[in-house]
């Protein structure tokens, strides 16, 4: 799987030397995976320098903020990753639903910048990417390509975003501010969230040029490993902090929209250590895993019509589906004055909880609804936590709120509408469209990936089949330590000043 970012040695010495030169010129130090997983390992010198750095600036030191431990200001480290425990008054279930916030990440206010770093950094230190001669291509449905563009700019290379033309206006506005040439470096493909094949086609065309390297999040194992190492440990730390007050609390399930399937790696981490069930979520309008289905929807951040290569399907326990009507209308409930007042006064949800709800973007709301379904299906109690993440916040979807307002409420959202949304999609969330996976069902979903990866993308049948077995996924876990050693050697060669 050479082209999927699994190298353990320098494979191109010229590219390696060019990368060292470019990062030396930019005074860029690469954080290790261990530092991003446990930011307390970051040197005091770096942390002191960071205090003066704008978290939204293309500053090399912001690489040391690409972790879950930023506080609400995104300037300082938090001992425990920022999160919220959603109460029964909001969710209708006894089990605590714990949501870890992704909008604390730097530059893009979404955790996809971690995935982008996890893909690019190993390529640099193994000589698989030359920032002086090659462009980095970032295929995405929005947040990953923004993360890739941000990381590319810091590394002193050209970043090109590929994303469907139907994604939120806020994504395109951000990209236009960050890329070198908006006309050339933002490639809009047909369709919306469901049109991943069109993204792949655009990548295939660009990849014919020797000056381009495609960092495909759906098949780059650096994405999987960054989340296994960093997101898994972050969720474990949140759980431990909650157990200080609830000693018997158990992380019963981890819920995540599929997206590129990178975040689902945190489920592998939690399952290994705590027996946590892994729940993969998709859009009801495009139920690929549920029933080989297809369709269009607006839950931005969910991957569908294909199975990502880095999805450890044979370790997944549950698949469930959520409608974009639920996420669209709950976004209105959570982000309008009338919706927030309804939650506080009629449903008696604490103001502090309601104030935190804008930290949930569309796929994050989807994760919450799916978590409620899981808690109801398994009849989970107060000692059984459902863990999930908020990839991004509502700031990326302001334009989508206006669309939802007119689509679902004719332009007017009032207390009656708020009550309807709460009743239908929170109190009324049911256990329908939820499938507990047998070995036969896992095999069916796994086999769906053949058509994308072997027939269309040229992955060998042996490499594809190897992923059926947990021994393959366990063998990957030694790579971050190998890359960290190589990062240390690389940093020593660049001699960047911040390490002094």
N, C-alpha and C positions, 0 to 999 in steps of 0.2 A: 504494500500500500504506500509506495514511495510518494506518490503525488498527493497523499492525504495528510501530510505533515507529521509523519511518525519517525523521522530520521533521528539517529542517536549520535551521529558524527558529522563533521564538516564534509559536505559532499562537493562543494565548489569553492576552492580556496580563493579565487579571484573575487567572487561575489562577497565572500566573507571579509576579505580585506577592504573592499569598497564600502561595506556596511560599517566597519570599524571607523574608516575615515569620515564617513558622513555623520555618524553619531558623535564622533570627536568634535567635528566642526560645530555641531549643534549643542554641545555640552550635555548630551543625553545619557543618563544612567538608566539601565533597565532594572526594574524591581524583579526579584525572584518570585516564583509561585508561592514559596513558603512565606515570603513577606506579605503578599497579597492575601493569603489565607489567614495569617496571624500578624496583623499590622503592628503589633507591639514590638515585632522584630526589626521594624524599620529604624534606622539609626536616629539618634537624637539630633544629629546635624541636619538630616533631611527634614525631620519634623519641625525643627526651628525655622528652616528656610521656608517651609510650606505656609507658615502663618501669614506671610506677606503675599501669597500667590492667590490670585482670583481663581476660584474653582471652575469658572467658565472660560478661562483663557487657554490658548494653545501653548501652554508652558510645559516644558519637559518634566518639571517636578509634579505636575498633575498625574503622571503615571503612578506616583506613589499614593494617589487617592483612588485608584481603580480597585476598590474593595468595598465590603459591606459595612465597614466600621466608621463611616463618616457620620458626623452628627447632622442635625437639621440645617445648620448653616453651611454644611459641606466644607467647612474650613478646618475643623478640629476632629480628632478621633473620638469615637464613642466606645466605651469599654464593651458594651453589648450592642450588637447591630440594632438599629432603630426598627421598631415593629409596633404593631397594635394587636391586642387580643379583642376580637369582636365579641360582644356580649349576646346573651340569649335574647335580649330585648330587640336586637337588630336581626339576628339570624334565625331565631325560633328554635334553635337546638341547644341542648344542654352542653354539648362538647365545645370547648373553647376553640375558636378558629383563629389561628395565629398567622398574621400577614407581615412579612418582612419587606421593608420599603426599598425599591430600586431607584427611586428618584433622588437618592442621596449620592449617587455616583457623579463624578465630575463631567463637565463639558456637555454631556447629552442628557443628563438627568434620567438615565435608564441603565439597567445592568448589562445591556448588550456591549458596552464598552469593555467589559471584562472579557467577553467572548472574543471580541476583535483583538485585544491584546494577546489572549491565549493562542490565537492563530498566527499572528504576525511575529511575535517575539521568538518562538522556536525556529521559524523560517530564517530569521536574521542570523541567529547564532549557529545555525547549521549550514549557512551559505546557500540557502535555497531561494533567497530573495536579495536582489541588488538594488538598494534604494537610489543609487546614482544613475541607473540605466533602465529600471523597470517601473511600470505603473501597477499599483495595487487595485484590483477590481473587487468591489464589495457587493455581491448580490444579496438582496434583502427585501423585506416588506416594510422597512422603515427605520427601526432603531439600530440594527446591526450595521447597516451601511453608514449611518451617522457616526457610530462608534469607530468604524474602520477609517472614515475620513478624518476624524479627530486624531486617531493614533498615527495615521499616515503623515498628517501635517507636522506632528511633533517629531516624527522620525526623519523628516526632510525628504519625503518622497511624494509622488503624485497619487492621490486617492481618487478613484472613480466610483460613484454610487450607481447601482442599478436597482430600480424599484418600480412597482406598478404605478401607473399614472393616477389611479383612483385612491391613493393613500392620502392621509390628512394633509391639508395645506400647510400646517405647522411644520411637518417634516421637510417639505420642499423649501420653506422659508429658511429653516436652519441650514440646510445644505447650501443654499445660495450664498449664505454668509461665510461658509467655511471652505468651499472648494476653490481651486485656482481659477477655473474657467467654467462658470455654470452651464454654458451652452454645450461644452464638450464633456464635462465631468459629472453631469447628472443625466443618466439615461433612463427615460421613462418607457416602460414596457406596457403593452396592452393589458387592460383589466384591473383587477384589484387583488385583495388578499389571496384569493383562491388560484390566481394565475401564476403558479410557480414555474410551470413548464416554459412559459414565455421568457421568464428570467433566465432559465437554463439555456435557452436558445440564444439569447443575447450574449451570454457568457461564452458559449461555444464559438460564436463569431469572433469575439475579441481574443479568445485564447489562441487563435491561429497566429496572432502576432507575437513574435518572440519577446517583445518589450512589455508584455502584460503577464501578470500572475493573478489568477482568480483565487480568492480566499472564500470558498463556498462553505458557509456556515453549516449547511446541511450534511456535509461529509468531511469536515475538518475535525479531526479528533482532538485538536487543541481546544476547541470549543467545549467538548465533552469534559476534558480533563480539568479545564479551568473551573467549571462548575462543580465537578466532583470534589476537587481540592478546596475551593473557596466557598461556594454556596452551601455545600454539604456541612462543612465545619461551622459556618455562620449560623445555620439553622440549629445545629446541635448546641451552640453556645446560647442561643435564645432559649432553647428548651431547658438547658441547665439553669439559666437565670430564673425561669418560671418555676422550676422544681424547688428552688429555695423557699418559695412560699407554698407550693403544692408538692410535697415530697413524692407522692405517688403518681404524679402526672406522667403519662406515657405518650410518646410521639406515635400515634396510632396510624396516621396516613399522611403521605405527602402528595399534594395535588398540584399539577402544573399543566397549563395549556401547552400543546406540543411545540409550536413554533418550529425552531430548528431541531428540537429535542435536546439541546445542550443542557437546559435547566433541569431536565429529568434526571441528569446524572447525579444531582443532589439526592434524588430518591435512592439511587444505588448506594450512595454513601450511608444514608440513614437506614436502609434495609439491612446492610451488612452489620451495622453496629447495634441497631435497636429493633430489628424485625419490622420496620415501618412498611406498610403497604404503599405501593406506587400507583398513582392514579393519573392517567393521561387524558387530557380534555381536548375536545374539538368542537367545531361549530355544528349545531344541529342541521343547519342548512347545507352542510357539506360533510356528511357522516362517513368519511373514508374508512376509519378504523371500525366503526360500528357495523357497517354493512356494505363496504366497498362503494360507498356513495360519492356523489359529486354535487357541486352547486356553488352559488355565489353568496357572500355574506359580508358583514362589516365588523367582525371582531378582529381588529387589527392587532397582530401579534400571534395569531394561530396559524400553523402550517397545515395545509390540507391538499387533497388530490394526489398525495404521494406520502411515502414513509421515509423519513430521513435516514441516511445511512448510519448516523451516530445514535439512533434510537435503539436502546437495548430492549427490544420488544419482548424477548423471551424472559425478561425479569419484571415485566409490567403486570400488575395484578388486576387493574380495573380500567375500563374505558368508559367515559361518559361524555354526553353532548349537551351543549347549552345554546339557546337561541340568541341571535343577535338582537332580537326584540328585547330580550331581558337586559343585555348589556347596554344597549342604546338608552332605554328608558330609565334604568338604574343610574346611568351617568347623569341624567337630568335630576333624579331624586337627590343624588349626592352633591350636585354642583349648582343648585339654584337655591335662592333664599326661601322660596315656598317649600321646596323639598326638605331642606334642613330644618325649617321650623316645624314641619309635620313630624319629622323624626324625634325632635326634642319634646314637643308639647303633647303629641298624640301617642307616640310609641315609647316615650320616656327613655330615649337613648341619651346617654350622657353627652353633654356638649363637647367634651374633650374628644370623644369618639367621633362625633359628627364633624368636628373641625379637622380630623385626620383623613376623612374620606376623599378629599381631593387628591390624595396621594395614590389613588387607584385609577389607572387608565382602563381602557376597554378590556384588554385581555386579563387585567388584574381583577376587574369585576367578575369576569367569566370564572376566574379561579375561585372567587368567593362563593358564587352560586354553585359551582361544582362541589365545593367543600361542604356546603349545606346538604346537597344531595347525598354525598358520601356519608355524612354524619347520620342522616335519616336512614339510609339503607342499612347501615351496620348498627343502628340504634346505639350510637356512642354516648357515653356518659361524661360527667364533669372531669373525670380523671384521664380522659382519652382525647388528646389534642389532635386537631387536623392542622398541618403546617402547609403554608403556601407562600408565594412571593407576589409582590406587585412589581412587574417589570418596569413600569413607568407610571407617571401620574397623569392627571387630567389636563395638565398644561399642553400636552401634545394633541388634544382633541377639542379645543374650543370651537373650531369650525364644525366639528361633527355634532356638537350639542345643538347648534342651530338647525342642522339637517334633521336631527331626531325630533326636535320640537315641532317642525312642520310636518314631518312624515307621520308621526304617531299622535300628535295632539292638535293639528291644524293651526299651529303657531301660538297656542295659549295653554300653559301648564299651570294648574291651580291645585288647591288642597285636595279636591276630589281626584284629580289625576295622580297626585302623590299617593293617595290612599290606594288607588287601583294598582299602581306600580308595586307598592309594598306588598299588597295582598297577593298579587299574581306571582311575583318573582322572588320574594324573600319568604314571607309566611307560607306562600303557596308552592314553593319549590318542592318538587316531588322526586320520587326515585325512578321515574320513567327515563328512558334513554340512558340506562346505566347497565353495563355488561361486565360481570365478573368473569375474568378470562380463565378458561380451561387451557390445557396444553393444545388442544385442537384449535381454539380461537387464536392463541398466540401464534401458532404456526401459520394460520390463514393470514394474519396481519403481517407477519414477517415476510411471507411469500409475495405480498403485494409490492414490496420494495424491489423485487427482481426487475420489473418492467422499467423502472426509472434508472436503476444503478447499473445493471448488467446490459440490458438491451440498448438504453439511450446514452448512458454516461461512460460506458466502457470499463467498469470495474470488473475484474476477473471473477469468474464463478467461484473459485476457491476462496478469494478474499471475501466475497459476499457471504458464502456459507460459513466461514469461520466465525462469524458474528452470532451464530446460533448458540454458541457455547459460552458459559460464564467464564471459562478459563481464558478465552480471548480478552474479555473485558478486564479481568484481573491482571492480565499481563501488561495492560496499558498503564497501570498505576505506578509502575516504576519510572515512567518517563519524566514526570515533573522534577524528580530529584536529579535525573541526568541532565535535563535542560537547565536546572538551577546551577549545577556545576559549570555548565558551558556559559551561562549568563555571567557568572563570577569571572571566568576567564576573559570573556568578551569585554566586560566593564574594566577589567585591569588593563586591557589593551587600549581602550579608548582614553583612559586616564581622566575622565570627566571630573571637574573640580568639586562637585557636590559631595563626593565620597571622601574628601580630605578632612 
